């Protein structure tokens, strides 16, 4: 007996679920972007104090990266 590949007529439900999942993830990414763009804290450029060991070492060396 030889098994033949048949074109099984599947219901459109899996395709709808795929489109829903795609739309949901894109909507969540869009919401995250809107919240980031609307954040007023991102408009300010603040100099942060250097408190790392590497930064302290660079201050001692005069700023050279060796």
C-alpha positions as YAML, in Angstrom:
chain: A
units: angstrom
residues:
- id: 1
  name: UNK
  ca: [0.00, 0.00, 0.00]
- id: 2
  name: UNK
  ca: [1.44, 3.34, -1.06]
- id: 3
  name: UNK
  ca: [0.65, 6.42, 0.99]
- id: 4
  name: UNK
  ca: [-0.24, 9.36, -1.19]
- id: 5
  name: UNK
  ca: [0.08, 12.96, -0.16]
- id: 6
  name: UNK
  ca: [-3.38, 14.42, -0.19]
- id: 7
  name: UNK
  ca: [-4.38, 18.01, -0.11]
- id: 8
  name: UNK
  ca: [-6.26, 17.92, 3.16]
- id: 9
  name: UNK
  ca: [-8.74, 20.75, 3.39]
- id: 10
  name: UNK
  ca: [-7.98, 22.26, 6.76]
- id: 11
  name: UNK
  ca: [-10.17, 24.79, 8.46]
- id: 12
  name: UNK
  ca: [-9.05, 28.45, 8.38]
- id: 13
  name: UNK
  ca: [-8.80, 28.57, 12.20]
- id: 14
  name: UNK
  ca: [-4.98, 28.09, 12.43]
- id: 15
  name: UNK
  ca: [-4.44, 30.93, 9.94]
- id: 16
  name: UNK
  ca: [-6.68, 33.22, 11.98]
- id: 17
  name: UNK
  ca: [-4.74, 32.34, 15.13]
- id: 18
  name: UNK
  ca: [-1.45, 33.11, 13.33]
- id: 19
  name: UNK
  ca: [-2.74, 36.50, 12.22]
- id: 20
  name: UNK
  ca: [-4.04, 37.21, 15.71]
- id: 21
  name: UNK
  ca: [-0.69, 36.34, 17.31]
- id: 22
  name: UNK
  ca: [1.16, 38.47, 14.77]
- id: 23
  name: UNK
  ca: [-1.19, 41.42, 15.30]
- id: 24
  name: UNK
  ca: [-0.99, 41.08, 19.09]
- id: 25
  name: UNK
  ca: [2.81, 41.12, 19.21]
- id: 26
  name: UNK
  ca: [3.01, 44.07, 16.83]
- id: 27
  name: UNK
  ca: [0.42, 45.97, 18.87]
- id: 28
  name: UNK
  ca: [2.41, 45.38, 22.07]
- id: 29
  name: UNK
  ca: [5.62, 46.57, 20.42]
- id: 30
  name: UNK
  ca: [3.79, 49.66, 19.14]
- id: 31
  name: UNK
  ca: [2.43, 50.43, 22.62]
- id: 32
  name: UNK
  ca: [5.93, 50.08, 24.09]
- id: 33
  name: UNK
  ca: [7.37, 52.45, 21.47]
- id: 34
  name: UNK
  ca: [4.63, 55.03, 22.09]
- id: 35
  name: UNK
  ca: [5.33, 54.91, 25.82]
- id: 36
  name: UNK
  ca: [9.08, 55.31, 25.24]
- id: 37
  name: UNK
  ca: [8.69, 58.23, 22.85]
- id: 38
  name: UNK
  ca: [6.29, 59.97, 25.21]
- id: 39
  name: UNK
  ca: [8.61, 59.64, 28.20]
- id: 40
  name: UNK
  ca: [9.88, 63.12, 29.15]
- id: 41
  name: UNK
  ca: [12.90, 61.69, 31.00]
- id: 42
  name: UNK
  ca: [14.41, 60.58, 27.70]
- id: 43
  name: UNK
  ca: [14.65, 64.19, 26.49]
- id: 44
  name: UNK
  ca: [17.22, 65.16, 29.12]
- id: 45
  name: UNK
  ca: [20.95, 64.58, 28.73]
- id: 46
  name: UNK
  ca: [22.34, 64.13, 32.20]
- id: 47
  name: UNK
  ca: [26.02, 63.51, 32.89]
- id: 48
  name: UNK
  ca: [26.26, 60.54, 35.21]
- id: 49
  name: UNK
  ca: [29.08, 60.37, 37.76]
- id: 50
  name: UNK
  ca: [31.74, 57.80, 36.95]
- id: 51
  name: UNK
  ca: [31.88, 55.39, 39.86]
- id: 52
  name: UNK
  ca: [33.25, 52.24, 38.30]
- id: 53
  name: UNK
  ca: [36.69, 50.83, 38.98]
- id: 54
  name: UNK
  ca: [37.60, 51.25, 35.33]
- id: 55
  name: UNK
  ca: [36.49, 54.88, 35.41]
- id: 56
  name: UNK
  ca: [38.52, 55.52, 38.56]
- id: 57
  name: UNK
  ca: [41.55, 53.89, 36.96]
- id: 58
  name: UNK
  ca: [41.14, 56.02, 33.85]
- id: 59
  name: UNK
  ca: [41.09, 59.16, 36.00]
- id: 60
  name: UNK
  ca: [44.37, 58.09, 37.64]
- id: 61
  name: UNK
  ca: [46.00, 57.32, 34.27]
- id: 62
  name: UNK
  ca: [44.98, 60.67, 32.84]
- id: 63
  name: UNK
  ca: [42.26, 59.24, 30.61]
- id: 64
  name: UNK
  ca: [44.34, 56.81, 28.59]
- id: 65
  name: UNK
  ca: [42.81, 53.43, 27.88]
- id: 66
  name: UNK
  ca: [45.65, 50.97, 28.45]
...
